[in-house]
Amino acid sequence: MTISGGPVFWILLVMAVAALIVFLERFFELRRAQIDYEDFVKGIVNILASGNEDEALAVCEDTSVPVARVVATAIRHRNVSGRALREAVDAQGRAEASYLNRRLATLAVIGNSAPLLGLLGTIIGLIRTMLLVNAEQVVSRTDLVGASMEALVSAAMGLAVAIPVSIMFAMLRLRMERLVVDMEAAASQIVGHLAGKEGE
């Protein structure tokens, strides 16, 4: 006897592979984006203090992480009013947060829909079982067990996909939130420095 979860099993398997690919891509991207923002901002402030704005921008562009792009936006808007400076930095921060959050919705959808698909496979398997019992006076043990196994395997597969995908989503969400906190802190420091310099 071949144990099969039916078509729902294969749909869940494809979803599991897709979730793993998304997780790995996002994990390494978020890991690469993590830097020590305090040291970075301190270095930029020291460069700005020496009057080398172009060098500070070059360092930000070479670093190419969300924190650096937020700091670069602040430097580019250093000659505007304090309010305009904060608005520009906030807008860049929102754009960076949106970029960090991309594809996380895919994991959320897979994690939420996998148990429901597993339940659908279970119901389909049970319907097949009932149809077999109803259609034949004598039902072979192999056919009956095969239909029942389809129901059980689908349910198990749904949970087997949903649980790790939910953990993956939580891990990435936590990393993203830490990066957003770092961006906000870096933005506050650089805006405070530039606004204070403007008021001098």
C-alpha positions as YAML, in Angstrom:
chain: A
units: angstrom
residues:
- id: 1
  name: MET
  ca: [0.00, 0.00, 0.00]
- id: 2
  name: THR
  ca: [1.27, 3.46, -0.89]
- id: 3
  name: ILE
  ca: [0.58, 6.13, 1.68]
- id: 4
  name: SER
  ca: [-0.66, 9.28, -0.03]
- id: 5
  name: GLY
  ca: [-2.16, 12.52, 1.14]
- id: 6
  name: GLY
  ca: [-3.83, 13.16, -2.19]
- id: 7
  name: PRO
  ca: [-3.52, 16.39, -4.19]
- id: 8
  name: VAL
  ca: [-3.66, 18.53, -1.05]
- id: 9
  name: PHE
  ca: [-0.45, 16.87, 0.17]
- id: 10
  name: TRP
  ca: [1.45, 18.00, -2.92]
- id: 11
  name: ILE
  ca: [0.04, 21.52, -2.68]
- id: 12
  name: LEU
  ca: [1.25, 21.70, 0.92]
- id: 13
  name: LEU
  ca: [4.65, 20.33, -0.09]
- id: 14
  name: VAL
  ca: [5.06, 23.07, -2.71]
- id: 15
  name: MET
  ca: [4.01, 25.67, -0.12]
- id: 16
  name: ALA
  ca: [6.60, 24.31, 2.32]
- id: 17
  name: VAL
  ca: [9.39, 24.60, -0.27]
- id: 18
  name: ALA
  ca: [8.29, 28.14, -1.17]
- id: 19
  name: ALA
  ca: [8.21, 29.13, 2.52]
- id: 20
  name: LEU
  ca: [11.73, 27.77, 3.05]
- id: 21
  name: ILE
  ca: [13.07, 29.73, 0.06]
- id: 22
  name: VAL
  ca: [11.43, 32.95, 1.28]
- id: 23
  name: PHE
  ca: [12.70, 32.40, 4.82]
- id: 24
  name: LEU
  ca: [16.32, 31.85, 3.75]
- id: 25
  name: GLU
  ca: [16.30, 34.86, 1.41]
- id: 26
  name: ARG
  ca: [14.80, 37.15, 4.06]
- id: 27
  name: PHE
  ca: [16.98, 35.76, 6.87]
- id: 28
  name: PHE
  ca: [20.26, 36.46, 5.11]
- id: 29
  name: GLU
  ca: [19.00, 39.85, 3.85]
- id: 30
  name: LEU
  ca: [17.99, 40.96, 7.34]
- id: 31
  name: ARG
  ca: [21.21, 39.60, 8.81]
- id: 32
  name: ARG
  ca: [23.24, 41.58, 6.28]
- id: 33
  name: ALA
  ca: [21.27, 44.72, 7.13]
- id: 34
  name: GLN
  ca: [22.17, 44.52, 10.84]
- id: 35
  name: ILE
  ca: [25.02, 46.84, 11.86]
- id: 36
  name: ASP
  ca: [26.12, 48.60, 15.04]
- id: 37
  name: TYR
  ca: [24.20, 51.80, 14.42]
- id: 38
  name: GLU
  ca: [25.76, 53.67, 17.35]
- id: 39
  name: ASP
  ca: [29.29, 53.27, 16.03]
- id: 40
  name: PHE
  ca: [28.12, 54.05, 12.51]
- id: 41
  name: VAL
  ca: [26.34, 57.28, 13.49]
- id: 42
  name: LYS
  ca: [29.25, 58.29, 15.70]
- id: 43
  name: GLY
  ca: [31.64, 57.87, 12.76]
- id: 44
  name: ILE
  ca: [29.36, 59.88, 10.46]
- id: 45
  name: VAL
  ca: [29.03, 62.65, 13.05]
- id: 46
  name: ASN
  ca: [32.84, 62.84, 13.34]
- id: 47
  name: ILE
  ca: [33.15, 63.13, 9.55]
- id: 48
  name: LEU
  ca: [30.47, 65.84, 9.46]
- id: 49
  name: ALA
  ca: [32.20, 67.70, 12.28]
- id: 50
  name: SER
  ca: [35.27, 68.00, 10.07]
- id: 51
  name: GLY
  ca: [33.13, 69.50, 7.30]
- id: 52
  name: ASN
  ca: [33.34, 66.53, 4.92]
- id: 53
  name: GLU
  ca: [29.68, 66.06, 3.99]
- id: 54
  name: ASP
  ca: [30.54, 64.39, 0.69]
- id: 55
  name: GLU
  ca: [32.73, 61.85, 2.46]
- id: 56
  name: ALA
  ca: [29.92, 61.13, 4.95]
- id: 57
  name: LEU
  ca: [27.51, 60.51, 2.07]
- id: 58
  name: ALA
  ca: [30.05, 58.25, 0.36]
- id: 59
  name: VAL
  ca: [30.41, 56.18, 3.53]
- id: 60
  name: CYS
  ca: [26.62, 55.82, 3.75]
- id: 61
  name: GLU
  ca: [26.38, 54.76, 0.11]
- id: 62
  name: ASP
  ca: [29.19, 52.24, 0.50]
- id: 63
  name: THR
  ca: [27.58, 50.75, 3.61]
- id: 64
  name: SER
  ca: [24.23, 50.35, 1.81]
- id: 65
  name: VAL
  ca: [22.03, 49.15, 4.70]
- id: 66
  name: PRO
  ca: [18.73, 50.67, 5.92]
- id: 67
  name: VAL
  ca: [20.37, 52.61, 8.77]
- id: 68
  name: ALA
  ca: [22.93, 54.10, 6.38]
- id: 69
  name: ARG
  ca: [20.24, 55.11, 3.88]
- id: 70
  name: VAL
  ca: [18.26, 56.87, 6.61]
- id: 71
  name: VAL
  ca: [21.39, 58.72, 7.75]
- id: 72
  name: ALA
  ca: [22.21, 59.62, 4.13]
- id: 73
  name: THR
  ca: [18.73, 61.13, 3.72]
- id: 74
  name: ALA
  ca: [19.30, 63.28, 6.80]
- id: 75
  name: ILE
  ca: [22.64, 64.49, 5.44]
- id: 76
  name: ARG
  ca: [21.13, 65.38, 2.06]
- id: 77
  name: HIS
  ca: [18.43, 67.44, 3.81]
- id: 78
  name: ARG
  ca: [20.77, 69.04, 6.34]
- id: 79
  name: ASN
  ca: [20.14, 72.57, 5.01]
- id: 80
  name: VAL
  ca: [16.34, 72.49, 5.30]
- id: 81
  name: SER
  ca: [14.24, 73.38, 8.33]
- id: 82
  name: GLY
  ca: [14.15, 71.03, 11.30]
- id: 83
  name: ARG
  ca: [10.58, 70.01, 10.52]
- id: 84
  name: ALA
  ca: [11.33, 69.27, 6.87]
- id: 85
  name: LEU
  ca: [14.42, 67.33, 7.92]
- id: 86
  name: ARG
  ca: [12.40, 65.12, 10.26]
- id: 87
  name: GLU
  ca: [9.70, 64.57, 7.63]
- id: 88
  name: ALA
  ca: [12.28, 63.48, 5.04]
- id: 89
  name: VAL
  ca: [13.94, 61.10, 7.49]
- id: 90
  name: ASP
  ca: [10.58, 59.68, 8.61]
- id: 91
  name: ALA
  ca: [9.55, 59.08, 4.99]
- id: 92
  name: GLN
  ca: [12.81, 57.26, 4.28]
- id: 93
  name: GLY
  ca: [12.40, 55.24, 7.46]
- id: 94
  name: ARG
  ca: [8.93, 54.13, 6.40]
- id: 95
  name: ALA
  ca: [10.23, 53.15, 2.98]
- id: 96
  name: GLU
  ca: [13.03, 51.10, 4.53]
- id: 97
  name: ALA
  ca: [10.63, 49.40, 6.96]
- id: 98
  name: SER
  ca: [8.36, 48.51, 4.05]
- id: 99
  name: TYR
  ca: [11.34, 47.05, 2.18]
- id: 100
  name: LEU
  ca: [12.37, 44.97, 5.20]
- id: 101
  name: ASN
  ca: [8.80, 43.72, 5.57]
- id: 102
  name: ARG
  ca: [8.48, 42.48, 1.98]
- id: 103
  name: ARG
  ca: [7.66, 38.82, 1.47]
- id: 104
  name: LEU
  ca: [6.91, 38.34, 5.17]
- id: 105
  name: ALA
  ca: [3.24, 38.37, 4.21]
- id: 106
  name: THR
  ca: [3.93, 35.26, 2.10]
- id: 107
  name: LEU
  ca: [5.06, 33.36, 5.18]
- id: 108
  name: ALA
  ca: [2.05, 34.60, 7.14]
- id: 109
  name: VAL
  ca: [-0.34, 33.43, 4.41]
- id: 110
  name: ILE
  ca: [1.31, 30.00, 4.17]
- id: 111
  name: GLY
  ca: [1.38, 29.58, 7.94]
- id: 112
  name: ASN
  ca: [-2.30, 30.49, 8.26]
- id: 113
  name: SER
  ca: [-3.59, 28.57, 5.26]
- id: 114
  name: ALA
  ca: [-1.65, 25.31, 5.70]
- id: 115
  name: PRO
  ca: [-3.84, 23.96, 8.55]
- id: 116
  name: LEU
  ca: [-6.96, 24.85, 6.59]
- id: 117
  name: LEU
  ca: [-5.67, 23.03, 3.53]
- id: 118
  name: GLY
  ca: [-4.81, 20.08, 5.75]
- id: 119
  name: LEU
  ca: [-8.37, 20.12, 7.06]
- id: 120
  name: LEU
  ca: [-9.66, 20.25, 3.49]
- id: 121
  name: GLY
  ca: [-7.56, 17.19, 2.63]
- id: 122
  name: THR
  ca: [-8.94, 15.43, 5.69]
- id: 123
  name: ILE
  ca: [-12.52, 16.13, 4.65]
- id: 124
  name: ILE
  ca: [-11.81, 14.96, 1.09]
- id: 125
  name: GLY
  ca: [-10.30, 11.75, 2.45]
- id: 126
  name: LEU
  ca: [-13.29, 11.15, 4.70]
- id: 127
  name: ILE
  ca: [-15.68, 11.78, 1.79]
- id: 128
  name: ARG
  ca: [-13.75, 9.22, -0.27]
- id: 129
  name: THR
  ca: [-14.01, 6.74, 2.60]
- id: 130
  name: MET
  ca: [-17.76, 7.22, 2.90]
- id: 131
  name: LEU
  ca: [-18.24, 6.92, -0.87]
- id: 132
  name: LEU
  ca: [-16.31, 3.65, -0.89]
- id: 133
  name: VAL
  ca: [-18.39, 2.25, 1.96]
- id: 134
  name: ASN
  ca: [-21.61, 3.39, 0.31]
- id: 135
  name: ALA
  ca: [-20.75, 2.20, -3.20]
- id: 136
  name: GLU
  ca: [-19.68, -1.36, -2.43]
- id: 137
  name: GLN
  ca: [-21.25, -4.03, -0.27]
- id: 138
  name: VAL
  ca: [-17.81, -5.43, 0.37]
- id: 139
  name: VAL
  ca: [-15.03, -2.87, 0.61]
- id: 140
  name: SER
  ca: [-11.44, -4.05, 0.48]
- id: 141
  name: ARG
  ca: [-9.29, -3.25, 3.45]
- id: 142
  name: THR
  ca: [-6.67, -1.68, 1.16]
- id: 143
  name: ASP
  ca: [-9.12, 0.79, -0.38]
- id: 144
  name: LEU
  ca: [-10.60, 1.74, 2.98]
- id: 145
  name: VAL
  ca: [-7.26, 2.23, 4.68]
- id: 146
  name: GLY
  ca: [-5.93, 4.15, 1.67]
- id: 147
  name: ALA
  ca: [-8.77, 6.66, 1.78]
- id: 148
  name: SER
  ca: [-8.45, 7.00, 5.56]
- id: 149
  name: MET
  ca: [-4.69, 7.52, 5.30]
- id: 150
  name: GLU
  ca: [-5.25, 10.32, 2.77]
- id: 151
  name: ALA
  ca: [-7.34, 12.11, 5.38]
- id: 152
  name: LEU
  ca: [-4.79, 11.61, 8.17]
- id: 153
  name: VAL
  ca: [-1.72, 12.43, 6.08]
- id: 154
  name: SER
  ca: [-3.29, 15.66, 4.83]
- id: 155
  name: ALA
  ca: [-4.08, 16.79, 8.38]
- id: 156
  name: ALA
  ca: [-0.57, 15.92, 9.57]
- id: 157
  name: MET
  ca: [1.04, 17.65, 6.60]
- id: 158
  name: GLY
  ca: [-0.98, 20.80, 7.20]
- id: 159
  name: LEU
  ca: [0.31, 21.03, 10.76]
- id: 160
  name: ALA
  ca: [3.83, 19.99, 9.75]
- id: 161
  name: VAL
  ca: [3.95, 22.96, 7.38]
- id: 162
  name: ALA
  ca: [2.13, 25.50, 9.55]
- id: 163
  name: ILE
  ca: [4.17, 25.06, 12.74]
- id: 164
  name: PRO
  ca: [7.70, 25.67, 11.36]
- id: 165
  name: VAL
  ca: [6.48, 28.38, 8.98]
- id: 166
  name: SER
  ca: [4.88, 30.23, 11.92]
- id: 167
  name: ILE
  ca: [8.20, 29.99, 13.79]
- id: 168
  name: MET
  ca: [10.07, 31.26, 10.70]
- id: 169
  name: PHE
  ca: [7.69, 34.21, 10.44]
- id: 170
  name: ALA
  ca: [8.11, 35.08, 14.13]
- id: 171
  name: MET
  ca: [11.93, 34.95, 13.83]
- id: 172
  name: LEU
  ca: [12.00, 37.23, 10.80]
- id: 173
  name: ARG
  ca: [9.44, 39.59, 12.33]
- id: 174
  name: LEU
  ca: [11.59, 39.95, 15.44]
- id: 175
  name: ARG
  ca: [14.70, 40.69, 13.38]
- id: 176
  name: MET
  ca: [12.82, 43.23, 11.31]
- id: 177
  name: GLU
  ca: [11.48, 45.01, 14.40]
- id: 178
  name: ARG
  ca: [14.99, 45.24, 15.84]
- id: 179
  name: LEU
  ca: [16.21, 46.80, 12.60]
- id: 180
  name: VAL
  ca: [13.36, 49.32, 12.67]
- id: 181
  name: VAL
  ca: [14.24, 50.25, 16.26]
- id: 182
  name: ASP
  ca: [17.88, 50.73, 15.21]
- id: 183
  name: MET
  ca: [16.78, 52.92, 12.28]
- id: 184
  name: GLU
  ca: [14.62, 55.08, 14.55]
- id: 185
  name: ALA
  ca: [17.44, 55.47, 17.05]
- id: 186
  name: ALA
  ca: [19.96, 56.34, 14.32]
- id: 187
  name: ALA
  ca: [17.51, 58.81, 12.78]
- id: 188
  name: SER
  ca: [16.98, 60.52, 16.13]
- id: 189
  name: GLN
  ca: [20.73, 60.83, 16.71]
- id: 190
  name: ILE
  ca: [21.62, 62.22, 13.30]
- id: 191
  name: VAL
  ca: [18.60, 64.57, 13.19]
- id: 192
  name: GLY
  ca: [19.45, 65.79, 16.68]
- id: 193
  name: HIS
  ca: [23.01, 66.48, 15.61]
- id: 194
  name: LEU
  ca: [22.04, 68.27, 12.39]
- id: 195
  name: ALA
  ca: [19.21, 70.25, 14.03]
- id: 196
  name: GLY
  ca: [21.51, 71.28, 16.87]
- id: 197
  name: LYS
  ca: [24.14, 72.34, 14.38]
- id: 198
  name: GLU
  ca: [21.54, 74.40, 12.55]
- id: 199
  name: GLY
  ca: [20.57, 76.18, 15.76]
- id: 200
  name: GLU
  ca: [24.14, 77.15, 16.54]
...
